[in-house]
Amino acid sequence: MANNDAHEWVNLSEAARMLGVHPSTVRTWADRGDLASQRTRGGHRRFRQVDLEEWAANHRQGSPPAIALVVQSAMGRARMEMTDGQLSQLDWYAKMPEAAREEHRRMGRRLLALLSKYLTSETAAEHDALLPEVRLLGLDYYRLGVAGQLSLTENVRAFLRFHDFLTESVMQMADAAGPAKAESVAGLYRLTARFTNEVLVALITAHEAGV
């Protein structure tokens, strides 16, 4: 953990108090990768307050637990990479101006909000009604890549990085859920794949059109 943001981190007991659950429950979520955390040099878990607040907000808003877990886990993974400096080692991220990096982070939050809305839609008609907004997100990702001086290949790699967070989060949830819930998790995976495919195709289409 960086020293300059140490005040944003809380220990296991404080995290449990914030979420209103037993510390062992928080530990289980962290061990499964459902709740982002880091360990101190002494091996103690620390949790970012913003991750805990988002987790609590997702549950207060009544999002189905599986969807809340995917969104929370994906955002937690993204934040962990930023905190650890892993993203700065990637060529496409290193060449982006700071303003473009900040916009990329905002786009990630926007993507997760729209994905959550998409996954909670119950009918095919509701999914289809959201497709224009999903495709607009792809167009905006293309424009962000242009502003960040990325080639098409680099722009696709940038999007796929976030795509990987989503698919890995779904797969983690499948492992934790076990065979009994395999069908529902598979459905969630298919919807997530359709969503991200639409964004990616819209990004490439915008590049071809030179929008």
Backbone as a ProteinNet text record, in pm:
[ID]
protein_1_A
[PRIMARY]
MANNDAHEWVNLSEAARMLGVHPSTVRTWADRGDLASQRTRGGHRRFRQVDLEEWAANHRQGSPPAIALVVQSAMGRARMEMTDGQLSQLDWYAKMPEAAREEHRRMGRRLLALLSKYLTSETAAEHDALLPEVRLLGLDYYRLGVAGQLSLTENVRAFLRFHDFLTESVMQMADAAGPAKAESVAGLYRLTARFTNEVLVALITAHEAGV
[TERTIARY]
83.3	0	87.3	47.2	121.3	94.4	197.9	183.8	87	80.6	1	-148.8	-192.2	-335.5	-367.3	-278.8	-297.6	-426.3	-466.6	-586.5	-712.9	-705.1	-821	-843	-750.5	-757.2	-801.5	-879.1	-923.1	-889.2	-885.3	-852.3	-977.3	-959.7	-1067.9	-1186.6	-1160.4	-1269.3	-1348.4	-1276.3	-1343.9	-1426.7	-1372.8	-1446.7	-1575.6	-1566.1	-1684.2	-1789	-1743.3	-1836.5	-1906.8	-1830.8	-1888.9	-1994.1	-1971.7	-2063.6	-2172.2	-2157.9	-2258.2	-2258.4	-2139.7	-2128.1	-2014.5	-2003	-1895.9	-1762.7	-1651	-1520.1	-1487.7	-1534.2	-1505.8	-1573.6	-1688.9	-1758	-1677.5	-1626	-1542.4	-1417.4	-1358.3	-1238.1	-1268.8	-1383.9	-1422.8	-1439.6	-1507	-1524.5	-1389.7	-1299	-1166.6	-1088	-1096	-1024.8	-1074.8	-1203.7	-1260.7	-1235.3	-1187	-1165.5	-1289.2	-1395.8	-1518.7	-1502.5	-1420	-1398.2	-1249.5	-1215.1	-1074	-1006.4	-882.8	-805.3	-657.5	-576.7	-432.2	-381.8	-262.3	-202	-84.1	-70.4	45.8	165.8	282.4	401.4	388.1	305.2	283.1	175.5	115.9	15.5	-127.3	-150.3	-285.5	-358.9	-487.2	-566.4	-603.6	-604.9	-651.5	-748.8	-852.2	-957.3	-973.1	-991.5	-1015.4	-1158.5	-1172.6	-1305.3	-1399.1	-1347.1	-1433.3	-1487	-1405.8	-1453.4	-1566	-1549.6	-1651.6	-1780.4	-1766.8	-1884.8	-1961.3	-1886.2	-1951.2	-2021.5	-1956	-2016	-2148.6	-2146.3	-2266.8	-2375.6	-2335.9	-2433.2	-2500.1	-2423.1	-2479.2	-2586.4	-2561.2	-2657.1	-2777.7	-2754.7	-2867.7	-2962.9	-2908.7	-2990.5	-3064.7	-3038.6	-3113.7	-3063.6	-2942	-2888.5	-2876.7	-2908.4	-2888.5	-2745.5	-2723.6	-2589	-2485.5	-2521.4	-2424.1	-2374.3	-2464.9	-2427.3	-2343.9	-2383.9	-2306.7	-2164.6	-2149.5	-2017.3	-1930.5	-1988.7	-1911.9	-1863	-1953.8	-1918.9	-1814.6	-1836.5	-1743.3	-1605.9	-1602.8	-1475.4	-1398	-1466.8	-1399.6	-1341.5	-1419.2	-1368.8	-1254.3	-1265.1	-1157	-1028.3	-1037.3	-918.1	-853.8	-937.7	-884.2	-811.4	-870.6	-806.8	-676.2	-675.3	-554.3	-440.4	-471	-367	-312.3	-401.3	-356.3	-270.3	-314.1	-239.1	-101.7	-95.2	31.4	121.2	68.8	148.7	162	77.3	87.2	49	-51.2	-95.6	13.6	92.6	196.6	303.4	306.7	404.1	355.9	230	174.1	197.9	240.8	278.4	164.6	44	-67.5	-103.8	-90.5	-124.5	-15.6	109.4	222	222.2	174.5	178.8	60.5	-40.3	-158.1	-128.9	-170.6	-158.7	-242.3	-209.1	-278.9	-428.6	-464.5	-606.7	-680.9	-616.8	-678.5	-687.5	-588.4	-592.9	-710.9	-730.2	-841.1	-974.4	-984.6	-1107.4	-1128.4	-1020.1	-1029.2	-1086.3	-1046.7	-1100.5	-1250.4	-1288.4	-1430.2	-1511.6	-1453.1	-1521.5	-1542.3	-1445	-1458.3	-1575.3	-1590.1	-1702.8	-1836.3	-1836	-1957.7	-1993.5	-1892.7	-1915.7	-1977.8	-1925.6	-1977.3	-2120.7	-2151.1	-2287.8	-2385.4	-2345.4	-2432.1	-2441.7	-2331	-2334	-2429	-2423.6	-2512.6	-2658.6	-2687.1	-2823.4	-2862.9	-2768.1	-2793.1	-2819.9	-2739.3	-2753.4	-2880.4	-2929	-3050.4	-3177.3	-3163.5	-3279.4	-3327.3	-3457.1	-3511.1	-3553.5	-3572.4	-3621.9	-3528.1	-3541	-3460.4	-3491.2	-3618.1	-3656.2	-3586.5	-3574.6	-3506.1	-3357.8	-3298.4	-3157.6	-3138.5	-3227	-3215.2	-3233.5	-3319.2	-3343.6	-3219.4	-3130.2	-3007.9	-2893.6	-2908.7	-2797.9	-2749	-2837.6	-2785.4	-2690.7	-2724.4	-2637.8	-2507.4	-2516.8	-2397	-2303.4	-2360.3	-2279	-2221	-2295.4	-2242.1	-2119	-2120.3	-2004.1	-1882.9	-1903.7	-1794.7	-1740.6	-1830.3	-1788.3	-1704.4	-1747	-1673	-1537.4	-1529.8	-1399.9	-1306.2	-1359.9	-1278	-1226.4	-1314.7	-1274.8	-1173.1	-1190	-1093.1	-957	-954.2	-828	-760.4	-839.3	-783.7	-724.3	-798.2	-748.6	-623	-614	-497.7	-384.4	-400.2	-295.5	-266.2	-372.3	-356.4	-389.6	-317	-352.3	-475.5	-535.3	-650.9	-613.4	-498.4	-454.2	-441.1	-379.7	-362	-496.4	-586.4	-718.6	-795.9	-786.8	-852.9	-791	-659.2	-592.6	-638.8	-655.2	-699.9	-839.2	-928.5	-1063.3	-1062.2	-982.4	-977.8	-923.8	-842.7	-792.9	-910.1	-1003.4	-1120.1	-1213	-1223	-1302.1	-1253.3	-1121.4	-1064.9	-1106.5	-1111.9	-1156.3	-1297.3	-1382.7	-1521.8	-1532.8	-1467.9	-1479.6	-1414.7	-1301.6	-1236.9	-1324.2	-1395.3	-1483.8	-1598.5	-1654.8	-1762.4	-1710.8	-1591.2	-1536.1	-1505.4	-1457	-1432.9	-1562.7	-1668.2	-1797.1	-1847.5	-1821.9	-1862.8	-1792.9	-1664	-1589.3	-1646.4	-1682.1	-1733.4	-1874.9	-1955	-2095.2	-2110.2	-2020.5	-2029	-2127.8	-2137.6	-2221.7	-2368.8	-2418.6	-2561.6	-2609.6	-2522	-2561.3	-2491.4	-2441.9	-2364.5	-2446.7	-2574.8	-2658.1	-2678.9	-2707.2	-2730.1	-2602.4	-2488.8	-2361.6	-2328.6	-2359.1	-2335.8	-2418.2	-2542.1	-2625.8	-2567.8	-2513.5	-2449.5	-2327.4	-2253.2	-2134.1	-2173.4	-2279.3	-2323.4	-2366.8	-2440.1	-2484.4	-2366.3	-2270.3	-2151	-2073.5	-2061	-1989.4	-2060.7	-2192.4	-2267.2	-2248.6	-2254.2	-2238	-2101.2	-1995.2	-1860.2	-1833.5	-1891.8	-1875.5	-1937	-2053	-2118.9	-2034.2	-1975.4	-1889.4	-1769	-1706.3	-1585.4	-1614.9	-1724	-1759.9	-1788.8	-1855.1	-1883.5	-1754.7	-1658.2	-1528.2	-1459.7	-1455.7	-1388.6	-1464.3	-1597.5	-1678.8	-1652	-1639.1	-1609.7	-1473.7	-1377.3	-1244.8	-1253.2	-1327.1	-1338.6	-1409.6	-1505.6	-1580.6	-1505.9	-1400.4	-1325.1	-1407.5	-1494.1	-1584.5	-1506.6
-118.8	0	124.5	224.6	348.8	425.7	492.6	565	681.7	744.9	865.1	838.5	713.2	686.4	588.6	580.6	486.2	514.9	645.4	680.7	626.5	582.1	529.1	380.9	318.5	174.7	147.2	39.5	0.2	-146.5	-187.6	-326.6	-414.7	-542.9	-640.4	-607.8	-575.5	-547	-423.7	-321.2	-199	-223.9	-307.8	-342	-415.3	-509.4	-584.7	-492.1	-395.8	-300.6	-216.5	-172.4	-90.5	-167.3	-297.9	-378.9	-445.3	-439	-497.4	-648.6	-708.4	-854.2	-894.8	-1026	-1077	-1069.4	-1044.4	-1039.8	-1164.5	-1281.5	-1404.1	-1402.5	-1335.1	-1323.7	-1237.8	-1126.8	-1039.2	-1113.5	-1190.1	-1267.1	-1367.5	-1432.8	-1529.3	-1460.6	-1346.3	-1272.2	-1233.5	-1189.7	-1148.7	-1268.2	-1380.8	-1501.9	-1551.1	-1534	-1576.4	-1475	-1357.1	-1253.8	-1170.6	-1191.2	-1114.5	-970.7	-950.7	-819.3	-787.9	-679.1	-644.4	-611.5	-656.7	-627.3	-637.6	-588.1	-605.9	-648.7	-703.9	-746.6	-657.2	-629.1	-555.1	-648.8	-594.5	-679.5	-781.3	-749	-842.7	-945.3	-938.5	-1036.8	-1000.9	-879.1	-838.7	-779.1	-809.1	-758.1	-611.1	-538.1	-400.4	-382.3	-300.8	-280.1	-131	-97.1	42.1	79.8	196.6	241	254.1	302.3	322.7	190.3	82.2	-49.5	-98.4	-75	-116.6	-37.7	91.6	175.4	132.5	98.1	52.1	-82	-169.2	-299.4	-277.8	-194.3	-168.6	-104.4	-11.4	56.7	-41.2	-132.5	-231.7	-316.2	-351.7	-435.5	-355.4	-228.9	-145.8	-121.6	-109.9	-81.9	-206	-319.4	-438.7	-514	-487.8	-563	-709.1	-800.2	-941.9	-966.3	-1048.6	-1068.3	-1105.6	-1193.4	-1236.6	-1119.1	-1031	-915.7	-818.7	-795.9	-706.7	-758.3	-890.1	-949	-927.4	-944.7	-924.8	-781.1	-686.7	-544.8	-506.6	-547.7	-514.8	-574.9	-701.8	-769.2	-706.9	-674.7	-614.4	-478.8	-395.7	-264.6	-277.9	-374	-395.2	-436.2	-523.4	-566.7	-448.6	-364.4	-248.3	-155	-131.1	-42	-101.9	-232.2	-297.2	-280.4	-292.9	-276.9	-134.7	-37.1	101.6	127	72.6	91.8	27.2	-90.7	-163.5	-113.7	-25.3	25.6	-71	-175.8	-273.9	-213.9	-126.3	-67.2	16.1	85	172.3	93.9	-37.8	-121.5	-161.1	-132.3	-165.7	-50.2	-81.9	21.3	117.8	63.8	151.1	246.5	202.9	289.5	393.2	352.1	442.1	561.6	543.3	651.5	747.6	712	798.5	917.6	1038.3	1154	1131.7	1200.9	1180.4	1208.9	1310.8	1342.7	1226	1161.3	1046.3	927.2	912.3	803.3	821.6	944.9	972.9	947.5	986	961	811	738.5	592.7	530.1	581.5	530.7	562.3	683.6	719.9	631.8	602.5	516.1	376.5	329.6	199.5	196.4	303.9	310.7	318.1	393.6	403.8	268	196.2	63.9	-29.8	-27.8	-117.1	-82.1	47.2	88.6	40.5	54.2	10.4	-142.1	-210	-356.5	-405.7	-343	-382.4	-365.8	-256	-231.2	-337.2	-372.8	-472.5	-609.9	-647.4	-779.9	-793.4	-682.4	-688.7	-679.3	-650.2	-651.5	-795.7	-815.7	-951.5	-1010.8	-928.3	-981.4	-945.3	-1019.8	-991.1	-852.2	-811.6	-678.5	-569.3	-590.3	-492.5	-487.1	-602.9	-605.9	-529.7	-556.5	-491.4	-340.1	-297.6	-154.6	-80.7	-153.6	-91.9	-91.9	-165.6	-179.8	-47.2	48.4	176.6	244.1	237.5	296.3	217.7	85.7	1.4	34.9	49.9	81.2	222	313.8	448.7	444.5	353.4	336.4	293.3	203.9	162.9	279.4	365.3	484.7	575.5	591.8	677.7	617.8	484.4	420.6	447.4	444.6	476.1	619.2	713	853.9	875.8	802.8	812.5	763.3	655.4	605	704.9	772.5	875.5	988.9	1031.6	1138.8	1096	966.6	914.4	873.5	902.6	876	726.2	645.8	501.2	455.9	356.6	291.6	205	152.4	64.6	-57.1	-115.4	-232.8	-199.8	-86.2	-46	-16.6	44.2	75.6	-51.7	-149.6	-278	-346.7	-342.1	-402.1	-335.4	-204.2	-131.6	-178	-192.5	-238.5	-383.6	-467.2	-608.4	-627.1	-533.3	-541.3	-537.9	-446.9	-438.3	-556.6	-599.9	-719.3	-839.2	-851.4	-963.2	-957.4	-835.1	-822	-878.9	-850.1	-895.1	-1046.8	-1104.2	-1248.9	-1326.3	-1276.8	-1344.1	-1338	-1227	-1213.3	-1312.9	-1331.1	-1428.7	-1570	-1601.6	-1735	-1761.2	-1659	-1674	-1705.7	-1635.6	-1657.3	-1797.9	-1847.9	-1983.9	-2085.8	-2064.3	-2155.4	-2155	-2034.2	-2022.5	-2078.4	-2063.5	-2105.8	-2257.2	-2324.5	-2469.3	-2513.8	-2645.8	-2701.7	-2665.3	-2645.8	-2622.3	-2495.8	-2397.2	-2270.3	-2248.3	-2355.7	-2343.5	-2282.6	-2319.6	-2270.8	-2120.4	-2069	-1925.3	-1846.6	-1900.4	-1833.2	-1834.9	-1945.6	-1954	-1849.7	-1829	-1726.5	-1588.4	-1564.4	-1436.6	-1416.2	-1523	-1516.1	-1482.1	-1545.6	-1519.7	-1374.7	-1322.6	-1183.6	-1087.5	-1117.3	-1032.9	-1034.3	-1152.5	-1164.5	-1087.3	-1097.5	-1024.3	-873.8	-827.9	-685.7	-635.6	-704.7	-659.4	-673.2	-775	-789.6	-671.5	-626.7	-512.6	-386.2	-367.3	-250.1	-256.3	-372.9	-387.9	-369.5	-428.3	-413.2	-266.5	-197.2	-55.2	26.5	-9.8	58.5	42.8	-80.4	-107.7	-43	-47	16	166	228.8	372.2	401.3	313.9	331.1	322.1	224.2	206.1	324.3	382	495.1	626.5	624.5	747	854.4	810.9	904.8	1008.4
0	0	0	-78.7	-81.9	45.8	97.2	221.7	210.1	91.3	77.9	77.2	66.3	73.3	185.8	284.5	394.6	470.8	475.9	550	485.1	359.9	289.5	318.6	389.3	414.7	558.3	576.7	710.6	731.9	859.5	889.4	881.1	908.6	893.3	982.9	1108.8	1202.5	1160.9	1115.6	1072.1	946.6	855.8	733.9	769.2	864.1	905.9	967	1045	1106.5	999.9	898.9	792.5	712.8	693.9	614.1	698	830.6	918.3	920.5	904.4	905.4	998.8	1022.8	1107.7	1032.7	1102.8	1036	954.7	1000.8	925.8	788.9	779.4	650.6	554.8	605.2	522.3	477.7	568.3	534.2	422.8	431.8	328.3	193.8	192.3	67.4	8	93.4	45.7	-6.9	63.6	20.1	-115.2	-141.4	-269.1	-380.5	-343.1	-443.4	-470.7	-392.3	-411.4	-363.8	-263.6	-204.9	-211.3	-278.9	-298.5	-165.4	-150.6	-29.8	-61.7	29.8	21.5	158.2	159.7	285.9	320.5	449.2	495.9	498.9	525	534.9	646.7	745.1	854.8	826.1	705.9	667.1	702.5	753.3	791.1	671	661.6	550	571.8	461.7	462.9	346.5	369.3	269.8	243.3	116.2	81.2	118.4	181.3	221.6	102.5	-10.6	-127.3	-179.9	-172.5	-214.8	-123.6	5.6	101.7	82.1	53.8	32.5	-92.7	-198.9	-321.9	-299.4	-224.5	-192.3	-119	-16.8	61.6	-23.9	-112	-197.9	-292.9	-349.5	-441.3	-373.1	-248.2	-177.6	-130	-92.3	-51.7	-167.8	-288.7	-405.2	-453.7	-391.6	-424.6	-545.1	-589.7	-702.4	-663.7	-755	-724.8	-679.5	-576.9	-522.5	-626.6	-721.7	-821.7	-904.1	-944.4	-1025.5	-944.2	-819.8	-733.8	-715.9	-705.2	-688.3	-811.2	-930.3	-1053.1	-1062.7	-1041	-1051.5	-947.9	-823	-715.7	-740	-781	-802.3	-917.1	-1026.6	-1141.7	-1106	-1036.7	-998.1	-898.6	-806.8	-711.1	-779.2	-878.5	-952.1	-1024.5	-1084.3	-1155.4	-1059.7	-943.7	-846.5	-794.1	-773.6	-723.7	-823.3	-952.3	-1053.7	-1052.6	-1035.2	-1031.5	-908	-794.5	-670.3	-678.5	-736.1	-745.3	-857.5	-942.5	-1053.5	-1169.1	-1171.9	-1280.4	-1414.8	-1414.8	-1541.2	-1606.4	-1525.1	-1580.1	-1655.5	-1636.3	-1706.7	-1846.2	-1876	-2006.7	-2103.2	-2224	-2320.7	-2350	-2371.1	-2408.2	-2295.6	-2170.9	-2058.2	-2034.6	-2051.7	-2026.1	-2120.5	-2242.8	-2340.9	-2329.3	-2250.5	-2237.6	-2147.6	-2186.4	-2097.7	-1971.9	-1864.7	-1738.1	-1750.4	-1828.6	-1845.7	-1910.6	-2007	-2073.7	-1978.6	-1890.8	-1792.7	-1697.8	-1652.7	-1562.4	-1631.4	-1758.3	-1833.8	-1854	-1871.3	-1886.1	-1759.3	-1644.5	-1518.5	-1506.9	-1548.6	-1545.3	-1640.1	-1755.1	-1850.7	-1792.3	-1716.7	-1652.7	-1556	-1478.7	-1385.1	-1460.3	-1569.1	-1651	-1712	-1758.6	-1816.4	-1713.6	-1591.7	-1488.2	-1451	-1446.2	-1413.8	-1521	-1648.1	-1757.4	-1761.6	-1733.7	-1730.3	-1621.9	-1505.1	-1396.2	-1438.2	-1506.8	-1555.9	-1659	-1744.3	-1849.5	-1788.6	-1690.8	-1630.3	-1547.5	-1492.7	-1411	-1495.3	-1624.2	-1713.5	-1729.3	-1726.6	-1717.6	-1850.8	-1953.4	-2080.2	-2194.4	-2304.7	-2423.2	-2477.1	-2467.3	-2514.7	-2433.9	-2303.5	-2218.8	-2251.9	-2279.2	-2319.7	-2450.7	-2547.3	-2677.8	-2666.5	-2575.7	-2558.7	-2509.5	-2443.2	-2391	-2491.7	-2602.7	-2697.4	-2755.9	-2788.5	-2838	-2739	-2610.8	-2508.6	-2495.4	-2508.8	-2503.3	-2619	-2738	-2855.9	-2848.7	-2788.8	-2769	-2679.5	-2583.7	-2497.3	-2579	-2676.3	-2764.5	-2844.8	-2894.5	-2967.6	-2878.8	-2754.6	-2661.9	-2626.1	-2618.8	-2596.1	-2713.7	-2834.7	-2952.5	-2944.2	-2913.8	-2905.3	-2794.1	-2685.1	-2576	-2621.6	-2698.8	-2751.3	-2842	-2925.4	-3013.5	-2930.4	-2828.3	-2741.3	-2666.2	-2636.4	-2565.9	-2657.3	-2788.8	-2888.3	-2901.3	-2890.7	-2903	-3045	-3092	-3217.9	-3193.3	-3300.2	-3282.9	-3199.4	-3227.9	-3151.8	-3004.1	-2972.4	-2832.8	-2767.4	-2842.5	-2788.6	-2756.5	-2844.9	-2820.4	-2699.2	-2688.6	-2572.3	-2442.7	-2446.3	-2327.5	-2285.5	-2382.9	-2350.3	-2302.6	-2368.2	-2330.2	-2188.9	-2143.3	-2005.6	-1908.3	-1933.8	-1846.7	-1870.8	-1994.2	-2027.1	-1946.2	-1933.1	-1856.6	-1710.5	-1652.7	-1514.4	-1498.9	-1596.4	-1588.9	-1599.6	-1700.9	-1721	-1606.5	-1556.8	-1444.4	-1319.6	-1302.7	-1187.3	-1195.5	-1315.5	-1333.1	-1307.1	-1356.3	-1336.8	-1189.6	-1119.7	-976.1	-903.8	-943.5	-881.3	-909.7	-1030.1	-1065.5	-976.2	-952	-864.9	-724	-676.1	-539.9	-528	-635	-629.8	-634.4	-707.7	-718.3	-824.9	-846.5	-954.1	-942.2	-821	-801	-871.5	-883.3	-944.8	-1078.1	-1136.6	-1260.5	-1373.4	-1382.3	-1492.7	-1484.6	-1365	-1351	-1376.6	-1333.7	-1357.9	-1506.5	-1573.7	-1717.9	-1792.3	-1746.9	-1808.1	-1788.7	-1670.6	-1641.7	-1730.1	-1751.9	-1837	-1980.7	-2029.9	-2167.8	-2185.7	-2089.7	-2098.4	-2092	-2004.6	-1994.6	-2125.3	-2186	-2313.1	-2423.5	-2426.9	-2529.8	-2512.6	-2389.5	-2359.9	-2406.4	-2365.2	-2400.2	-2549.6	-2613.3	-2758	-2832.2	-2786.4	-2850.4	-2836.6	-2719.1	-2698.5	-2791.7	-2798.9	-2879.9	-3028.7	-3076.8	-3218.2	-3250.1	-3159.1	-3180.4	-3184.7	-3101.6	-3101.5	-3237.6	-3287.1	-3414.7	-3530.8	-3524.7	-3629	-3635.3	-3519.4	-3515.4	-3577.3	-3553.2	-3613.2	-3765.2	-3815.2	-3959.6	-4025.3	-3952.1	-4005.9	-3989.1	-3905.5	-3881	-3813.5	-3721.2	-3653.3	-3574.3
[MASK]
+++++++++++++++++++++++++++++++++++++++++++++++++++++++++++++++++++++++++++++++++++++++++++++++++++++++++++++++++++++++++++++++++++++++++++++++++++++++++++++++++++++++++++++++++++++++++++++++++++++++++++++++++++

